[in-house]
Every structure is written in structure tokens, then in C-alpha cells.
Amino acid sequence: MRCPLFSMIDNFSGLLISKIIADLLDHDVTFDPMVPWSTSYVHDCKEIIENSKLILWNGPMGVFEMENFQAGTKSVADAIVIATKKGAFSLIGGGDSVAAINKFNYANEVSYVSTGGVPMLEYLEGIELPGIKAIID
């Protein structure tokens, strides 16, 4: 898979300047904001997600609330739904990820939706959660 993209947005004017992390110091690459990142990067991500058996999504791909910047998040959400239909278990965690799934009307097309993003990640890391500890004690 390719390196993740690092994006900078100037005043949300519609100009999206994206950089591949590996080339960060070498040059800037400008993309049309209506094009989801770069076609090859999205294709690589979608292919990996669509062929996964277990998916944990915690965090959208950008400012999905604004139409000009939602293509990356929508592409990931689409891929998660396809993988889930193929039998993958998909867990969407965290308020922003849940908001994205709801925006695209996919809440009923994934396996599980949790608003507790950070606690979910901490639980998976093995960190003792105070609320769970109180119930057990």
C-alpha cells in the first residue's frame, strides 16, 4: 500500500494541496478537490479494505462535512460496506466516524457502530477503563 497522504487546506477555499509523506520535502502535488485524493491511492485503499475480514475504522479521512472534501471519507465508507456485504466484520468507532457513516446512510450496512472512539481504542490496547473497572468491582 502507498504511504498515507498529508493534506493541507487553505481556508477551505476548495484548493487542496496534497503531499505523499515520502515526498514531503521534495514537492507539492495539487489535486482538484472534487477528485478523491489521487485515483491510484484510493484504488489501493479500497482494494485492501474490500478484501479485509476485520475492519476497525476510527476517524474520517478529512472534512467530510463539506462536499468538496468528502470524497476520501466516502470512498472508505463505500469500501467498508462492500467488505461487510462480503462477510467482513466492520466496527465503526468514534463520534466523527459515526457521523460520517450516518451522513452516507450506511449505519445499517456495517456490523457495529460505537460512539466511544478513544475508549474503544484504549480497551483494545488493554488499558483498564474506569467504567468497566467500576462494574467489575
N, CA, C and O atoms as a GROMACS GRO file, in nm:
protein
  548
    1MET      N    1   0.084  -0.118   0.000
    1MET     CA    2   0.000   0.000   0.000
    1MET      C    3   0.089   0.124   0.000
    1MET      O    4   0.199   0.122   0.055
    2ARG      N    5   0.042   0.227  -0.060
    2ARG     CA    6   0.117   0.352  -0.066
    2ARG      C    7   0.118   0.422   0.069
    2ARG      O    8   0.038   0.390   0.158
    3CYS      N    9   0.209   0.517   0.084
    3CYS     CA   10   0.213   0.597   0.206
    3CYS      C   11   0.085   0.681   0.216
    3CYS      O   12   0.028   0.719   0.114
    4PRO      N   13   0.040   0.709   0.338
    4PRO     CA   14  -0.078   0.795   0.353
    4PRO      C   15  -0.050   0.934   0.296
    4PRO      O   16   0.065   0.975   0.283
    5LEU      N   17  -0.156   1.004   0.264
    5LEU     CA   18  -0.142   1.140   0.216
    5LEU      C   19  -0.150   1.237   0.332
    5LEU      O   20  -0.220   1.213   0.430
    6PHE      N   21  -0.079   1.345   0.320
    6PHE     CA   22  -0.085   1.454   0.414
    6PHE      C   23  -0.147   1.569   0.338
    6PHE      O   24  -0.095   1.608   0.234
    7SER      N   25  -0.256   1.624   0.388
    7SER     CA   26  -0.326   1.729   0.314
    7SER      C   27  -0.328   1.858   0.393
    7SER      O   28  -0.340   1.857   0.516
    8MET      N   29  -0.317   1.968   0.322
    8MET     CA   30  -0.332   2.100   0.383
    8MET      C   31  -0.439   2.173   0.305
    8MET      O   32  -0.443   2.169   0.182
    9ILE      N   33  -0.526   2.241   0.378
    9ILE     CA   34  -0.633   2.313   0.313
    9ILE      C   35  -0.621   2.460   0.355
    9ILE      O   36  -0.610   2.490   0.474
   10ASP      N   37  -0.623   2.550   0.258
   10ASP     CA   38  -0.612   2.692   0.285
   10ASP      C   39  -0.751   2.753   0.292
   10ASP      O   40  -0.815   2.775   0.189
   11ASN      N   41  -0.799   2.780   0.413
   11ASN     CA   42  -0.928   2.846   0.436
   11ASN      C   43  -1.046   2.774   0.372
   11ASN      O   44  -1.148   2.836   0.345
   12PHE      N   45  -1.034   2.645   0.348
   12PHE     CA   46  -1.141   2.565   0.289
   12PHE      C   47  -1.195   2.628   0.162
   12PHE      O   48  -1.314   2.618   0.132
   13SER      N   49  -1.107   2.693   0.086
   13SER     CA   50  -1.148   2.762  -0.035
   13SER      C   51  -1.173   2.667  -0.151
   13SER      O   52  -1.222   2.709  -0.256
   14GLY      N   53  -1.140   2.542  -0.133
   14GLY     CA   54  -1.157   2.448  -0.242
   14GLY      C   55  -1.024   2.404  -0.300
   14GLY      O   56  -1.019   2.311  -0.380
   15LEU      N   57  -0.916   2.470  -0.260
   15LEU     CA   58  -0.784   2.431  -0.308
   15LEU      C   59  -0.728   2.328  -0.213
   15LEU      O   60  -0.711   2.356  -0.094
   16LEU      N   61  -0.700   2.212  -0.263
   16LEU     CA   62  -0.646   2.105  -0.181
   16LEU      C   63  -0.505   2.073  -0.228
   16LEU      O   64  -0.485   2.032  -0.342
   17ILE      N   65  -0.410   2.094  -0.140
   17ILE     CA   66  -0.271   2.064  -0.173
   17ILE      C   67  -0.235   1.938  -0.096
   17ILE      O   68  -0.231   1.939   0.027
   18SER      N   69  -0.208   1.830  -0.167
   18SER     CA   70  -0.178   1.703  -0.102
   18SER      C   71  -0.036   1.664  -0.129
   18SER      O   72   0.021   1.692  -0.235
   19LYS      N   73   0.022   1.597  -0.032
   19LYS     CA   74   0.160   1.552  -0.044
   19LYS      C   75   0.168   1.407  -0.002
   19LYS      O   76   0.109   1.368   0.098
   20ILE      N   77   0.241   1.329  -0.076
   20ILE     CA   78   0.272   1.195  -0.030
   20ILE      C   79   0.383   1.210   0.073
   20ILE      O   80   0.483   1.275   0.047
   21ILE      N   81   0.364   1.148   0.189
   21ILE     CA   82   0.457   1.165   0.300
   21ILE      C   83   0.602   1.141   0.257
   21ILE      O   84   0.691   1.217   0.295
   22ALA      N   85   0.625   1.039   0.179
   22ALA     CA   86   0.761   1.006   0.137
   22ALA      C   87   0.826   1.119   0.056
   22ALA      O   88   0.948   1.131   0.054
   23ASP      N   89   0.745   1.200  -0.009
   23ASP     CA   90   0.795   1.308  -0.092
   23ASP      C   91   0.772   1.445  -0.030
   23ASP      O   92   0.783   1.547  -0.099
   24LEU      N   93   0.742   1.448   0.097
   24LEU     CA   94   0.700   1.571   0.164
   24LEU      C   95   0.796   1.687   0.142
   24LEU      O   96   0.752   1.800   0.121
   25LEU      N   97   0.923   1.661   0.146
   25LEU     CA   98   1.020   1.769   0.134
   25LEU      C   99   1.058   1.799  -0.011
   25LEU      O  100   1.124   1.900  -0.039
   26ASP      N  101   1.017   1.712  -0.102
   26ASP     CA  102   1.060   1.728  -0.241
   26ASP      C  103   0.969   1.820  -0.324
   26ASP      O  104   1.018   1.907  -0.395
   27HIS      N  105   0.837   1.800  -0.314
   27HIS     CA  106   0.748   1.880  -0.398
   27HIS      C  107   0.604   1.870  -0.349
   27HIS      O  108   0.568   1.779  -0.275
   28ASP      N  109   0.523   1.965  -0.392
   28ASP     CA  110   0.380   1.965  -0.365
   28ASP      C  111   0.308   1.912  -0.489
   28ASP      O  112   0.352   1.932  -0.602
   29VAL      N  113   0.197   1.844  -0.465
   29VAL     CA  114   0.114   1.797  -0.574
   29VAL      C  115  -0.024   1.855  -0.553
   29VAL      O  116  -0.082   1.837  -0.446
   30THR      N  117  -0.078   1.925  -0.650
   30THR     CA  118  -0.209   1.988  -0.637
   30THR      C  119  -0.313   1.901  -0.708
   30THR      O  120  -0.295   1.861  -0.823
   31PHE      N  121  -0.422   1.873  -0.636
   31PHE     CA  122  -0.531   1.794  -0.691
   31PHE      C  123  -0.658   1.878  -0.693
   31PHE      O  124  -0.675   1.967  -0.610
   32ASP      N  125  -0.744   1.850  -0.786
   32ASP     CA  126  -0.877   1.908  -0.786
   32ASP      C  127  -0.949   1.855  -0.662
   32ASP      O  128  -0.948   1.733  -0.641
   33PRO      N  129  -1.010   1.939  -0.580
   33PRO     CA  130  -1.072   1.892  -0.457
   33PRO      C  131  -1.189   1.797  -0.480
   33PRO      O  132  -1.229   1.725  -0.389
   34MET      N  133  -1.244   1.795  -0.599
   34MET     CA  134  -1.355   1.704  -0.626
   34MET      C  135  -1.305   1.564  -0.662
   34MET      O  136  -1.384   1.469  -0.668
   35VAL      N  137  -1.176   1.549  -0.685
   35VAL     CA  138  -1.118   1.419  -0.715
   35VAL      C  139  -1.074   1.357  -0.583
   35VAL      O  140  -0.999   1.419  -0.508
   36PRO      N  141  -1.119   1.235  -0.553
   36PRO     CA  142  -1.084   1.174  -0.424
   36PRO      C  143  -0.936   1.141  -0.416
   36PRO      O  144  -0.890   1.041  -0.472
   37TRP      N  145  -0.861   1.227  -0.344
   37TRP     CA  146  -0.717   1.216  -0.329
   37TRP      C  147  -0.656   1.197  -0.467
   37TRP      O  148  -0.671   1.282  -0.555
   38SER      N  149  -0.587   1.085  -0.486
   38SER     CA  150  -0.540   1.050  -0.620
   38SER      C  151  -0.606   0.918  -0.654
   38SER      O  152  -0.631   0.836  -0.565
   39THR      N  153  -0.633   0.897  -0.779
   39THR     CA  154  -0.706   0.777  -0.821
   39THR      C  155  -0.634   0.650  -0.778
   39THR      O  156  -0.699   0.557  -0.731
   40SER      N  157  -0.503   0.643  -0.792
   40SER     CA  158  -0.431   0.521  -0.758
   40SER      C  159  -0.430   0.497  -0.607
   40SER      O  160  -0.439   0.382  -0.563
   41TYR      N  161  -0.421   0.604  -0.528
   41TYR     CA  162  -0.421   0.588  -0.382
   41TYR      C  163  -0.556   0.536  -0.334
   41TYR      O  164  -0.560   0.443  -0.253
   42VAL      N  165  -0.665   0.593  -0.384
   42VAL     CA  166  -0.798   0.548  -0.346
   42VAL      C  167  -0.819   0.404  -0.389
   42VAL      O  168  -0.874   0.324  -0.314
   43HIS      N  169  -0.775   0.370  -0.509
   43HIS     CA  170  -0.789   0.232  -0.558
   43HIS      C  171  -0.717   0.135  -0.466
   43HIS      O  172  -0.772   0.030  -0.431
   44ASP      N  173  -0.594   0.168  -0.426
   44ASP     CA  174  -0.518   0.081  -0.335
   44ASP      C  175  -0.589   0.063  -0.202
   44ASP      O  176  -0.601  -0.048  -0.152
   45CYS      N  177  -0.636   0.173  -0.145
   45CYS     CA  178  -0.706   0.166  -0.016
   45CYS      C  179  -0.834   0.085  -0.026
   45CYS      O  180  -0.860  -0.001   0.058
   46LYS      N  181  -0.913   0.111  -0.128
   46LYS     CA  182  -1.039   0.038  -0.145
   46LYS      C  183  -1.014  -0.110  -0.163
   46LYS      O  184  -1.086  -0.193  -0.106
   47GLU      N  185  -0.914  -0.146  -0.241
   47GLU     CA  186  -0.885  -0.287  -0.265
   47GLU      C  187  -0.849  -0.358  -0.135
   47GLU      O  188  -0.895  -0.469  -0.109
   48ILE      N  189  -0.767  -0.294  -0.053
   48ILE     CA  190  -0.728  -0.354   0.075
   48ILE      C  191  -0.849  -0.367   0.167
   48ILE      O  192  -0.869  -0.473   0.227
   49ILE      N  193  -0.929  -0.262   0.178
   49ILE     CA  194  -1.046  -0.265   0.266
   49ILE      C  195  -1.147  -0.367   0.218
   49ILE      O  196  -1.198  -0.445   0.298
   50GLU      N  197  -1.178  -0.367   0.090
   50GLU     CA  198  -1.280  -0.456   0.036
   50GLU      C  199  -1.244  -0.603   0.051
   50GLU      O  200  -1.332  -0.689   0.051
   51ASN      N  201  -1.116  -0.634   0.065
   51ASN     CA  202  -1.072  -0.773   0.080
   51ASN      C  203  -1.034  -0.808   0.224
   51ASN      O  204  -0.976  -0.914   0.249
   52SER      N  205  -1.068  -0.720   0.318
   52SER     CA  206  -1.038  -0.746   0.458
   52SER      C  207  -1.149  -0.826   0.523
   52SER      O  208  -1.264  -0.823   0.479
   53LYS      N  209  -1.114  -0.896   0.628
   53LYS     CA  210  -1.212  -0.975   0.704
   53LYS      C  211  -1.252  -0.906   0.833
   53LYS      O  212  -1.359  -0.933   0.888
   54LEU      N  213  -1.166  -0.817   0.882
   54LEU     CA  214  -1.192  -0.742   1.006
   54LEU      C  215  -1.151  -0.598   0.983
   54LEU      O  216  -1.038  -0.570   0.943
   55ILE      N  217  -1.245  -0.505   1.007
   55ILE     CA  218  -1.219  -0.364   0.981
   55ILE      C  219  -1.254  -0.285   1.106
   55ILE      O  220  -1.364  -0.297   1.160
   56LEU      N  221  -1.161  -0.203   1.150
   56LEU     CA  222  -1.183  -0.109   1.260
   56LEU      C  223  -1.156   0.030   1.204
   56LEU      O  224  -1.042   0.062   1.168
   57TRP      N  225  -1.260   0.111   1.196
   57TRP     CA  226  -1.245   0.246   1.141
   57TRP      C  227  -1.264   0.347   1.251
   57TRP      O  228  -1.371   0.354   1.311
   58ASN      N  229  -1.161   0.424   1.278
   58ASN     CA  230  -1.166   0.527   1.381
   58ASN      C  231  -1.110   0.656   1.323
   58ASN      O  232  -0.989   0.680   1.331
   59GLY      N  233  -1.195   0.735   1.266
   59GLY     CA  234  -1.153   0.865   1.214
   59GLY      C  235  -1.174   0.880   1.065
   59GLY      O  236  -1.122   0.799   0.987
   60PRO      N  237  -1.249   0.981   1.023
   60PRO     CA  238  -1.272   1.006   0.881
   60PRO      C  239  -1.145   1.055   0.813
   60PRO      O  240  -1.045   1.084   0.879
   61MET      N  241  -1.149   1.065   0.681
   61MET     CA  242  -1.032   1.100   0.602
   61MET      C  243  -1.016   1.250   0.582
   61MET      O  244  -0.930   1.293   0.505
   62GLY      N  245  -1.095   1.328   0.648
   62GLY     CA  246  -1.085   1.473   0.633
   62GLY      C  247  -1.214   1.541   0.670
   62GLY      O  248  -1.293   1.488   0.748
   63VAL      N  249  -1.236   1.658   0.613
   63VAL     CA  250  -1.353   1.739   0.646
   63VAL      C  251  -1.470   1.690   0.562
   63VAL      O  252  -1.514   1.757   0.468
   64PHE      N  253  -1.521   1.572   0.598
   64PHE     CA  254  -1.628   1.510   0.520
   64PHE      C  255  -1.758   1.589   0.525
   64PHE      O  256  -1.846   1.570   0.441
   65GLU      N  257  -1.771   1.677   0.623
   65GLU     CA  258  -1.893   1.757   0.635
   65GLU      C  259  -1.909   1.854   0.519
   65GLU      O  260  -2.020   1.899   0.489
   66MET      N  261  -1.798   1.886   0.454
   66MET     CA  262  -1.802   1.977   0.340
   66MET      C  263  -1.791   1.896   0.210
   66MET      O  264  -1.699   1.815   0.194
   67GLU      N  265  -1.884   1.918   0.121
   67GLU     CA  266  -1.892   1.838  -0.001
   67GLU      C  267  -1.760   1.833  -0.078
   67GLU      O  268  -1.725   1.728  -0.132
   68ASN      N  269  -1.689   1.942  -0.085
   68ASN     CA  270  -1.563   1.945  -0.161
   68ASN      C  271  -1.456   1.854  -0.103
   68ASN      O  272  -1.359   1.821  -0.172
   69PHE      N  273  -1.471   1.813   0.023
   69PHE     CA  274  -1.366   1.738   0.090
   69PHE      C  275  -1.413   1.602   0.142
   69PHE      O  276  -1.346   1.543   0.226
   70GLN      N  277  -1.526   1.553   0.094
   70GLN     CA  278  -1.578   1.428   0.147
   70GLN      C  279  -1.545   1.304   0.064
   70GLN      O  280  -1.578   1.193   0.104
   71ALA      N  281  -1.482   1.321  -0.049
   71ALA     CA  282  -1.459   1.208  -0.140
   71ALA      C  283  -1.377   1.097  -0.077
   71ALA      O  284  -1.410   0.979  -0.095
   72GLY      N  285  -1.272   1.130  -0.003
   72GLY     CA  286  -1.189   1.027   0.059
   72GLY      C  287  -1.266   0.948   0.163
   72GLY      O  288  -1.260   0.825   0.165
   73THR      N  289  -1.338   1.018   0.250
   73THR     CA  290  -1.418   0.952   0.354
   73THR      C  291  -1.527   0.866   0.290
   73THR      O  292  -1.552   0.755   0.335
   74LYS      N  293  -1.591   0.918   0.187
   74LYS     CA  294  -1.698   0.843   0.119
   74LYS      C  295  -1.642   0.718   0.054
   74LYS      O  296  -1.706   0.612   0.057
   75SER      N  297  -1.524   0.728  -0.006
   75SER     CA  298  -1.461   0.611  -0.069
   75SER      C  299  -1.431   0.502   0.033
   75SER      O  300  -1.454   0.384   0.007
   76VAL      N  301  -1.380   0.542   0.149
   76VAL     CA  302  -1.351   0.444   0.254
   76VAL      C  303  -1.481   0.382   0.304
   76VAL      O  304  -1.489   0.261   0.322
   77ALA      N  305  -1.582   0.464   0.328
   77ALA     CA  306  -1.712   0.414   0.374
   77ALA      C  307  -1.772   0.315   0.272
   77ALA      O  308  -1.823   0.210   0.311
   78ASP      N  309  -1.765   0.349   0.144
   78ASP     CA  310  -1.814   0.259   0.040
   78ASP      C  311  -1.743   0.124   0.046
   78ASP      O  312  -1.806   0.019   0.037
   79ALA      N  313  -1.611   0.128   0.061
   79ALA     CA  314  -1.532   0.005   0.066
   79ALA      C  315  -1.566  -0.079   0.188
   79ALA      O  316  -1.571  -0.201   0.180
   80ILE      N  317  -1.590  -0.014   0.301
   80ILE     CA  318  -1.627  -0.086   0.423
   80ILE      C  319  -1.761  -0.156   0.405
   80ILE      O  320  -1.777  -0.271   0.447
   81VAL      N  321  -1.856  -0.089   0.342
   81VAL     CA  322  -1.987  -0.150   0.317
   81VAL      C  323  -1.972  -0.272   0.225
   81VAL      O  324  -2.033  -0.376   0.249
   82ILE      N  325  -1.893  -0.259   0.121
   82ILE     CA  326  -1.871  -0.373   0.029
   82ILE      C  327  -1.808  -0.490   0.103
   82ILE      O  328  -1.851  -0.604   0.087
   83ALA      N  329  -1.706  -0.462   0.184
   83ALA     CA  330  -1.640  -0.569   0.261
   83ALA      C  331  -1.738  -0.636   0.357
   83ALA      O  332  -1.737  -0.758   0.371
   84THR      N  333  -1.822  -0.557   0.422
   84THR     CA  334  -1.920  -0.612   0.516
   84THR      C  335  -2.018  -0.704   0.442
   84THR      O  336  -2.053  -0.810   0.492
   85LYS      N  337  -2.060  -0.664   0.324
   85LYS     CA  338  -2.150  -0.747   0.244
   85LYS      C  339  -2.083  -0.877   0.202
   85LYS      O  340  -2.150  -0.978   0.177
   86LYS      N  341  -1.949  -0.875   0.194
   86LYS     CA  342  -1.874  -0.996   0.158
   86LYS      C  343  -1.842  -1.082   0.281
   86LYS      O  344  -1.777  -1.186   0.268
   87GLY      N  345  -1.888  -1.039   0.400
   87GLY     CA  346  -1.868  -1.119   0.519
   87GLY      C  347  -1.772  -1.064   0.622
   87GLY      O  348  -1.750  -1.128   0.725
   88ALA      N  349  -1.713  -0.949   0.598
   88ALA     CA  350  -1.620  -0.890   0.696
   88ALA      C  351  -1.697  -0.839   0.816
   88ALA      O  352  -1.815  -0.804   0.806
   89PHE      N  353  -1.630  -0.836   0.932
   89PHE     CA  354  -1.685  -0.769   1.049
   89PHE      C  355  -1.630  -0.628   1.049
   89PHE      O  356  -1.508  -0.608   1.050
   90SER      N  357  -1.719  -0.529   1.047
   90SER     CA  358  -1.677  -0.389   1.042
   90SER      C  359  -1.723  -0.316   1.167
   90SER      O  360  -1.842  -0.313   1.198
   91LEU      N  361  -1.628  -0.257   1.236
   91LEU     CA  362  -1.655  -0.181   1.358
   91LEU      C  363  -1.620  -0.036   1.331
   91LEU      O  364  -1.505  -0.003   1.303
   92ILE      N  365  -1.720   0.051   1.340
   92ILE     CA  366  -1.701   0.194   1.320
   92ILE      C  367  -1.701   0.258   1.458
   92ILE      O  368  -1.800   0.249   1.530
   93GLY      N  369  -1.590   0.322   1.495
   93GLY     CA  370  -1.579   0.374   1.630
   93GLY      C  371  -1.540   0.520   1.635
   93GLY      O  372  -1.449   0.564   1.564
   94GLY      N  373  -1.608   0.594   1.719
   94GLY     CA  374  -1.576   0.734   1.740
   94GLY      C  375  -1.681   0.825   1.679
   94GLY      O  376  -1.740   0.793   1.576
   95GLY      N  377  -1.704   0.937   1.744
   95GLY     CA  378  -1.810   1.028   1.703
   95GLY      C  379  -1.801   1.077   1.560
   95GLY      O  380  -1.902   1.080   1.490
   96ASP      N  381  -1.682   1.114   1.514
   96ASP     CA  382  -1.668   1.164   1.377
   96ASP      C  383  -1.690   1.053   1.274
   96ASP      O  384  -1.751   1.076   1.170
   97SER      N  385  -1.640   0.934   1.303
   97SER     CA  386  -1.661   0.821   1.211
   97SER      C  387  -1.808   0.784   1.205
   97SER      O  388  -1.862   0.756   1.098
   98VAL      N  389  -1.874   0.786   1.320
   98VAL     CA  390  -2.018   0.757   1.325
   98VAL      C  391  -2.095   0.864   1.247
   98VAL      O  392  -2.189   0.832   1.173
   99ALA      N  393  -2.056   0.990   1.263
   99ALA     CA  394  -2.122   1.097   1.188
   99ALA      C  395  -2.105   1.078   1.038
   99ALA      O  396  -2.198   1.102   0.961
  100ALA      N  397  -1.987   1.033   0.996
  100ALA     CA  398  -1.963   1.009   0.854
  100ALA      C  399  -2.049   0.894   0.803
  100ALA      O  400  -2.113   0.904   0.698
  101ILE      N  401  -2.050   0.784   0.878
  101ILE     CA  402  -2.133   0.668   0.837
  101ILE      C  403  -2.280   0.709   0.828
  101ILE      O  404  -2.350   0.669   0.735
  102ASN      N  405  -2.326   0.788   0.924
  102ASN     CA  406  -2.465   0.834   0.923
  102ASN      C  407  -2.491   0.930   0.807
  102ASN      O  408  -2.598   0.925   0.746
  103LYS      N  409  -2.394   1.016   0.777
  103LYS     CA  410  -2.412   1.111   0.666
  103LYS      C  411  -2.436   1.038   0.534
  103LYS      O  412  -2.515   1.082   0.451
  104PHE      N  413  -2.368   0.926   0.517
  104PHE     CA  414  -2.380   0.850   0.393
  104PHE      C  415  -2.487   0.740   0.402
  104PHE      O  416  -2.500   0.657   0.312
  105ASN      N  417  -2.564   0.740   0.512
  105ASN     CA  418  -2.673   0.643   0.534
  105ASN      C  419  -2.625   0.499   0.531
  105ASN      O  420  -2.692   0.412   0.474
  106TYR      N  421  -2.511   0.471   0.594
  106TYR     CA  422  -2.454   0.337   0.594
  106TYR      C  423  -2.459   0.269   0.732
  106TYR      O  424  -2.407   0.159   0.746
  107ALA      N  425  -2.520   0.332   0.832
  107ALA     CA  426  -2.518   0.276   0.968
  107ALA      C  427  -2.573   0.134   0.973
  107ALA      O  428  -2.525   0.052   1.052
  108ASN      N  429  -2.671   0.104   0.892
  108ASN     CA  430  -2.730  -0.029   0.892
  108ASN      C  431  -2.660  -0.127   0.798
  108ASN      O  432  -2.703  -0.241   0.782
  109GLU      N  433  -2.551  -0.081   0.735
  109GLU     CA  434  -2.480  -0.166   0.639
  109GLU      C  435  -2.341  -0.206   0.687
  109GLU      O  436  -2.262  -0.263   0.612
  110VAL      N  437  -2.311  -0.174   0.814
  110VAL     CA  438  -2.186  -0.216   0.876
  110VAL      C  439  -2.221  -0.303   0.996
  110VAL      O  440  -2.337  -0.307   1.038
  111SER      N  441  -2.122  -0.372   1.052
  111SER     CA  442  -2.151  -0.467   1.159
  111SER      C  443  -2.184  -0.401   1.291
  111SER      O  444  -2.279  -0.443   1.359
  112TYR      N  445  -2.108  -0.299   1.330
  112TYR     CA  446  -2.127  -0.239   1.461
  112TYR      C  447  -2.081  -0.094   1.458
  112TYR      O  448  -1.980  -0.060   1.396
  113VAL      N  449  -2.158  -0.008   1.526
  113VAL     CA  450  -2.126   0.134   1.533
  113VAL      C  451  -2.116   0.173   1.680
  113VAL      O  452  -2.208   0.149   1.758
  114SER      N  453  -2.003   0.234   1.718
  114SER     CA  454  -1.980   0.275   1.856
  114SER      C  455  -1.937   0.420   1.860
  114SER      O  456  -1.848   0.461   1.785
  115THR      N  457  -2.001   0.499   1.948
  115THR     CA  458  -1.961   0.640   1.959
  115THR      C  459  -1.837   0.657   2.046
  115THR      O  460  -1.779   0.765   2.049
  116GLY      N  461  -1.795   0.553   2.115
  116GLY     CA  462  -1.680   0.562   2.204
  116GLY      C  463  -1.550   0.532   2.133
  116GLY      O  464  -1.499   0.421   2.143
  117GLY      N  465  -1.496   0.627   2.063
  117GLY     CA  466  -1.374   0.606   1.985
  117GLY      C  467  -1.249   0.584   2.069
  117GLY      O  468  -1.187   0.478   2.059
  118VAL      N  469  -1.212   0.681   2.151
  118VAL     CA  470  -1.090   0.669   2.231
  118VAL      C  471  -1.103   0.556   2.333
  118VAL      O  472  -1.010   0.476   2.345
  119PRO      N  473  -1.214   0.546   2.407
  119PRO     CA  474  -1.225   0.432   2.500
  119PRO      C  475  -1.218   0.296   2.429
  119PRO      O  476  -1.161   0.201   2.482
  120MET      N  477  -1.276   0.289   2.310
  120MET     CA  478  -1.270   0.164   2.234
  120MET      C  479  -1.125   0.129   2.201
  120MET      O  480  -1.084   0.014   2.217
  121LEU      N  481  -1.049   0.228   2.154
  121LEU     CA  482  -0.909   0.203   2.121
  121LEU      C  483  -0.828   0.167   2.246
  121LEU      O  484  -0.743   0.079   2.241
  122GLU      N  485  -0.855   0.235   2.356
  122GLU     CA  486  -0.785   0.204   2.481
  122GLU      C  487  -0.818   0.064   2.529
  122GLU      O  488  -0.730  -0.008   2.577
  123TYR      N  489  -0.943   0.023   2.517
  123TYR     CA  490  -0.982  -0.112   2.555
  123TYR      C  491  -0.908  -0.215   2.471
  123TYR      O  492  -0.858  -0.315   2.523
  124LEU      N  493  -0.899  -0.190   2.341
  124LEU     CA  494  -0.828  -0.282   2.252
  124LEU      C  495  -0.679  -0.286   2.284
  124LEU      O  496  -0.613  -0.388   2.260
  125GLU      N  497  -0.625  -0.177   2.339
  125GLU     CA  498  -0.484  -0.172   2.380
  125GLU      C  499  -0.461  -0.243   2.513
  125GLU      O  500  -0.347  -0.268   2.552
  126GLY      N  501  -0.570  -0.276   2.583
  126GLY     CA  502  -0.556  -0.341   2.713
  126GLY      C  503  -0.552  -0.245   2.830
  126GLY      O  504  -0.520  -0.285   2.942
  127ILE      N  505  -0.583  -0.120   2.806
  127ILE     CA  506  -0.586  -0.020   2.913
  127ILE      C  507  -0.714  -0.040   2.996
  127ILE      O  508  -0.822  -0.058   2.940
  128GLU      N  509  -0.698  -0.036   3.127
  128GLU     CA  510  -0.814  -0.052   3.215
  128GLU      C  511  -0.902   0.073   3.209
  128GLU      O  512  -0.855   0.185   3.230
  129LEU      N  513  -1.029   0.053   3.180
  129LEU     CA  514  -1.124   0.164   3.169
  129LEU      C  515  -1.197   0.180   3.302
  129LEU      O  516  -1.248   0.082   3.356
  130PRO      N  517  -1.205   0.302   3.356
  130PRO     CA  518  -1.267   0.324   3.486
  130PRO      C  519  -1.411   0.273   3.496
  130PRO      O  520  -1.449   0.215   3.597
  131GLY      N  521  -1.489   0.294   3.392
  131GLY     CA  522  -1.628   0.249   3.395
  131GLY      C  523  -1.640   0.097   3.401
  131GLY      O  524  -1.723   0.044   3.475
  132ILE      N  525  -1.559   0.028   3.324
  132ILE     CA  526  -1.558  -0.118   3.326
  132ILE      C  527  -1.506  -0.168   3.460
  132ILE      O  528  -1.559  -0.264   3.516
  133LYS      N  529  -1.403  -0.103   3.512
  133LYS     CA  530  -1.347  -0.141   3.641
  133LYS      C  531  -1.453  -0.129   3.751
  133LYS      O  532  -1.464  -0.217   3.836
  134ALA      N  533  -1.529  -0.020   3.749
  134ALA     CA  534  -1.634   0.002   3.850
  134ALA      C  535  -1.741  -0.107   3.844
  134ALA      O  536  -1.792  -0.149   3.948
  135ILE      N  537  -1.775  -0.152   3.726
  135ILE     CA  538  -1.876  -0.257   3.710
  135ILE      C  539  -1.822  -0.390   3.764
  135ILE      O  540  -1.893  -0.463   3.833
  136ILE      N  541  -1.697  -0.419   3.733
  136ILE     CA  542  -1.636  -0.546   3.777
  136ILE      C  543  -1.618  -0.548   3.928
  136ILE      O  544  -1.644  -0.649   3.994
  137ASP      N  545  -1.573  -0.432   3.984
  137ASP     CA  546  -1.552  -0.424   4.129
  137ASP      C  547  -1.685  -0.418   4.198
  137ASP      O  548  -1.691  -0.411   4.320
   0.00000   0.00000   0.00000
